[in-house]
Amino acid sequence: MKNIYILEDDYNIRDLIQMVLETQDFKVKTYSNISDFQRMKNEVVPDLFLLDFMLPDGNGLDVCKNLKNSEETKDVPVILMSAHPNLNKMKGADALLPKPFDVDELIQLISNHI
């Protein structure tokens, strides 16, 4: 079973993504802010990170850069999702997912990177 860590502050979106991915046989851990997410360093490295851009205590692009600069997580795919109008100009993630998104699009994008 593949592990996915989700960093998303909107609990409706976070719960929906978790429910959808669990029905696809993924093991999912969710975080609502960067502080909680950073504590996961003592946990198993996941197979994929799904990060929101706008977060209450920072932004997902900075988190992505930190993950890609870490020896432990540099090879783990990162998908950055956002409703930000300049999402296509954000560099560093393995894939970008504009919000709102179609659930099938999300599943396909994750499947392409795992």
C-alpha positions as CSV (number, residue, x, y, z in Angstrom):
1,M,0.0,0.0,0.0
2,K,1.4,3.4,-1.0
3,N,1.6,6.2,1.5
4,I,0.6,9.8,0.7
5,Y,1.0,12.8,3.0
6,I,-1.4,15.7,2.5
7,L,-0.8,19.2,3.7
8,E,-4.1,21.2,3.3
9,D,-5.6,23.7,5.7
10,D,-9.2,23.5,4.4
11,Y,-10.7,20.5,6.3
12,N,-13.4,20.0,3.6
13,I,-10.8,19.6,0.9
14,R,-8.5,17.6,3.1
15,D,-11.3,15.2,4.1
16,L,-12.5,14.7,0.6
17,I,-9.0,14.0,-0.8
18,Q,-8.4,11.6,2.1
19,M,-11.6,9.7,1.5
20,V,-11.1,9.5,-2.2
21,L,-7.5,8.3,-1.9
22,E,-8.4,5.7,0.7
23,T,-11.0,4.2,-1.6
24,Q,-8.1,3.8,-4.1
25,D,-6.1,1.8,-1.5
26,F,-3.7,4.5,-0.5
27,K,-2.7,5.0,3.1
28,V,-3.1,8.7,3.8
29,K,-1.8,11.0,6.6
30,T,-3.1,14.5,6.7
31,Y,-1.8,17.8,8.2
32,S,-3.5,21.2,8.4
33,N,-0.4,23.3,8.9
34,I,3.3,23.4,8.3
35,S,4.2,23.0,11.9
36,D,2.4,19.7,12.3
37,F,3.7,18.6,8.9
38,Q,7.3,19.2,9.9
39,R,6.9,16.9,12.9
40,M,6.4,14.0,10.5
41,K,10.2,13.7,10.0
42,N,10.3,10.9,12.5
43,E,7.7,8.9,10.5
44,V,7.9,6.8,7.4
45,V,8.9,8.7,4.3
46,P,5.8,8.6,2.0
47,D,5.5,7.7,-1.6
48,L,4.1,11.1,-2.5
49,F,3.4,14.6,-1.0
50,L,0.3,16.6,-1.9
51,L,0.7,20.2,-0.7
52,D,-1.6,23.2,-0.8
53,F,0.1,26.4,-1.7
54,M,-1.7,28.8,0.7
55,L,-1.4,27.7,4.3
56,P,-2.0,29.5,7.6
57,D,1.7,29.4,8.7
58,G,3.5,29.7,5.3
59,N,3.2,28.3,1.8
60,G,3.5,24.9,0.2
61,L,6.1,26.0,-2.3
62,D,8.6,26.6,0.5
63,V,7.7,23.3,2.0
64,C,8.3,21.7,-1.4
65,K,11.7,23.3,-1.7
66,N,12.7,22.0,1.7
67,L,11.5,18.5,0.8
68,K,13.5,18.6,-2.4
69,N,16.6,19.8,-0.6
70,S,16.4,17.1,2.0
71,E,18.4,13.9,1.4
72,E,15.6,11.8,2.8
73,T,12.8,13.2,0.6
74,K,14.4,14.7,-2.5
75,D,13.2,11.8,-4.7
76,V,9.7,11.7,-3.4
77,P,7.2,13.2,-5.9
78,V,5.5,16.5,-4.8
79,I,2.2,17.7,-6.2
80,L,1.4,21.3,-5.4
81,M,-2.2,22.4,-5.6
82,S,-3.6,25.9,-5.5
83,A,-6.2,28.3,-6.8
84,H,-3.4,30.9,-7.2
85,P,-3.6,32.5,-10.7
86,N,0.2,32.1,-11.2
87,L,0.3,28.4,-10.3
88,N,1.8,27.5,-13.7
89,K,4.8,29.8,-12.9
90,M,5.7,28.0,-9.6
91,K,8.7,25.9,-10.0
92,G,10.0,23.0,-7.9
93,A,7.1,20.6,-7.6
94,D,6.9,17.5,-9.8
95,A,3.3,18.4,-10.8
96,L,0.9,21.2,-10.3
97,L,-2.9,20.8,-9.7
98,P,-5.1,23.9,-10.1
99,K,-8.1,24.2,-7.8
100,P,-10.9,23.5,-8.1
101,F,-10.0,20.1,-9.5
102,D,-11.8,17.0,-10.7
103,V,-11.3,14.0,-8.4
104,D,-10.5,11.8,-11.4
105,E,-7.8,14.3,-12.5
106,L,-6.3,14.1,-9.0
107,I,-6.3,10.3,-9.0
108,Q,-4.7,10.2,-12.5
109,L,-2.0,12.8,-11.5
110,I,-1.1,10.8,-8.4
111,S,-1.1,7.5,-10.3
112,N,1.3,9.1,-12.9
113,H,3.8,10.0,-10.1
114,I,3.7,6.9,-7.9
